[in-house]
Amino acid sequence: MALGVIYTGEPEAAIKDFVKLLMKHKDIQGAVIPVKMEREGSYAFVFTKSPEVVDKSSPIAPVMPVQGARVLSKLTKRKPLTKPAVAVLKPCEVRAARELSKINQVCMESFITVSFDCPGVYPTKSFLKNADALEEEFKKGLKGLSVSGVRPLCESCTYFTGEFADFEVQFAGINEVRIIARSQRAEAILKGLGKAEEVEERDKKAIEAVLEARKKAKEALKTEFAEKVSTPEKLLSVLSSCINCHNCRSVCPICFCRECFFDSDSLKTPPHLYLERASRKGGLRFMPDTLLFHLGRMNHMSLSCVSCGTCEDACPNMVPVSRLFALVSERTRAIFDYVPGIDDRPSPFLEYREEELEEYEMPYYEARS
Amino acid sequence: MADKEFTPKVFYALCAWCGSGGSETAGAYWLKYPENVRPFRVMCTGALDSAYVLRALIEGADGVAVSGCHPGDCHYNIGNFRARRRIAVMKEILNTFGIDGDRVWLRWVAHGEGKKLADTATEFTEHIKKKGPSPLKRWDT
């Protein structure tokens, strides 16, 4: 049992009603929520104070062109908000925001997060080609969390419930919509609104089938996709269509650095050095440093990668970037037994232990005389 | 190529306080290490970003060794602990793509351990010789 509110009807309508209810609280100003754009039919986050805009919004958008954590980061980069705002986010956006708050890039106190059972999102490009039909299909598959043609990483996402937000919205596998307070702050707000009831939590069995299917897809990613990039030759052929545009970096919620090493002047060398590199390697691919960019970025942020798939969505040339990063991040964070956005510990690069990882050091035996 | 023996290009990152000190001690005792090892000094192993190591591997080095102060001896207190985590992550990433994380070695060398430094340089060169040229020596990286 937990504190919460029960709604009947469609999940989206319930979330909208709930957000409007939260906005009536004296300590809450405004909401950050996805809204459908009129012309092209894509979706964008809107920061609003008016309940009418919330009425027009689509809390469970079928696409994710901008990662929500980036929105929160932008909003609170200079200062926290004077009073918190409601933020309706997908589970991976909540995880990314929590991860960013550890490195002081998002002020989580400024947001009351609401998250829900996520069926995944379509790749933006395929959605825009056939928006109306896909939207219908998305609405149909929403309650069963079975939507086909979603991002490859959404298919293998095992953290698809909103339990890490302040309010979790449960609707998959049950008849009504249960909104449950997951933090003390959320409970206090519900009490302040006089709406706190004891709500029974959803039985884990209700979403077990979905979880099993996703776990299977994740295993496939770890074995089949890993096989596709298991040697440098294969990796480079996967990266062959990369044009080094750094789009994946600029949409990544975790890549927050104001100046990136891979954009810096240290990679812009005078012409004779290009020639030298070319003669050393038998030629130089342009744009240069493509592999360095990807491997370097993996080193910098794979421990915090929440596997949201936004990078692949932004890639103009269909490089499977998100799968590469998800694969690598599965392996690197296993070293520290760390799950980004879920663990309360700081990111492994920010702390250390005095005795650990001896297996990565090279032992020395004084064999030589 | 078969008759000519493969001489690997080896980079050896030494921290300013212990690793470089080790090389000074090695010099003081006239210890020799292979000529193909190119030592370079960084202020601290914790300041050695993985991008530099990767850049060396991609631009022609066959192996990169890293030596800094023993755990607990870091001049900046925690630099080498951070370096260890960074190198662990890097090795795991290189292994994922079959680039072989064993081309990166981490071994602590104190200021007085001149012999350990010379031995590491020799041992690492032998190790890379057995492995052969780096698979990243390609034009299409």
Boltz contact constraints between the chains, C-beta under 6 A:
constraints:
  - contact:
      token1: [A, 229]
      token2: [B, 97]
      max_distance: 6.0
  - contact:
      token1: [A, 230]
      token2: [B, 98]
      max_distance: 6.0
  - contact:
      token1: [A, 231]
      token2: [B, 98]
      max_distance: 6.0
  - contact:
      token1: [A, 232]
      token2: [B, 99]
      max_distance: 6.0
  - contact:
      token1: [A, 232]
      token2: [B, 135]
      max_distance: 6.0
  - contact:
      token1: [A, 232]
      token2: [B, 136]
      max_distance: 6.0
  - contact:
      token1: [A, 235]
      token2: [B, 97]
      max_distance: 6.0
  - contact:
      token1: [A, 236]
      token2: [B, 140]
      max_distance: 6.0
  - contact:
      token1: [A, 261]
      token2: [B, 51]
      max_distance: 6.0
  - contact:
      token1: [A, 280]
      token2: [B, 60]
      max_distance: 6.0
  - contact:
      token1: [A, 281]
      token2: [B, 139]
      max_distance: 6.0
  - contact:
      token1: [A, 282]
      token2: [B, 139]
      max_distance: 6.0
  - contact:
      token1: [A, 283]
      token2: [B, 139]
      max_distance: 6.0
  - contact:
      token1: [A, 285]
      token2: [B, 139]
      max_distance: 6.0
  - contact:
      token1: [A, 285]
      token2: [B, 140]
      max_distance: 6.0
  - contact:
      token1: [A, 291]
      token2: [B, 58]
      max_distance: 6.0
  - contact:
      token1: [A, 291]
      token2: [B, 141]
      max_distance: 6.0
  - contact:
      token1: [A, 292]
      token2: [B, 54]
      max_distance: 6.0
  - contact:
      token1: [A, 292]
      token2: [B, 55]
      max_distance: 6.0
  - contact:
      token1: [A, 292]
      token2: [B, 58]
      max_distance: 6.0
  - contact:
      token1: [A, 295]
      token2: [B, 54]
      max_distance: 6.0
  - contact:
      token1: [A, 296]
      token2: [B, 51]
      max_distance: 6.0
  - contact:
      token1: [A, 296]
      token2: [B, 54]
      max_distance: 6.0
  - contact:
      token1: [A, 298]
      token2: [B, 93]
      max_distance: 6.0
  - contact:
      token1: [A, 299]
      token2: [B, 50]
      max_distance: 6.0
  - contact:
      token1: [A, 299]
      token2: [B, 90]
      max_distance: 6.0
  - contact:
      token1: [A, 328]
      token2: [B, 93]
      max_distance: 6.0
  - contact:
      token1: [A, 328]
      token2: [B, 96]
      max_distance: 6.0
  - contact:
      token1: [A, 331]
      token2: [B, 92]
      max_distance: 6.0
  - contact:
      token1: [A, 331]
      token2: [B, 96]
      max_distance: 6.0
  - contact:
      token1: [A, 332]
      token2: [B, 89]
      max_distance: 6.0
  - contact:
      token1: [A, 332]
      token2: [B, 92]
      max_distance: 6.0
  - contact:
      token1: [A, 335]
      token2: [B, 88]
      max_distance: 6.0
  - contact:
      token1: [A, 348]
      token2: [B, 85]
      max_distance: 6.0
  - contact:
      token1: [A, 352]
      token2: [B, 78]
      max_distance: 6.0
  - contact:
      token1: [A, 352]
      token2: [B, 81]
      max_distance: 6.0
  - contact:
      token1: [A, 352]
      token2: [B, 82]
      max_distance: 6.0
  - contact:
      token1: [A, 357]
      token2: [B, 84]
      max_distance: 6.0
  - contact:
      token1: [A, 357]
      token2: [B, 88]
      max_distance: 6.0
  - contact:
      token1: [A, 360]
      token2: [B, 88]
      max_distance: 6.0
  - contact:
      token1: [A, 360]
      token2: [B, 91]
      max_distance: 6.0
  - contact:
      token1: [A, 361]
      token2: [B, 106]
      max_distance: 6.0
  - contact:
      token1: [A, 362]
      token2: [B, 105]
      max_distance: 6.0
  - contact:
      token1: [A, 362]
      token2: [B, 107]
      max_distance: 6.0
  - contact:
      token1: [A, 364]
      token2: [B, 116]
      max_distance: 6.0
  - contact:
      token1: [A, 368]
      token2: [B, 119]
      max_distance: 6.0
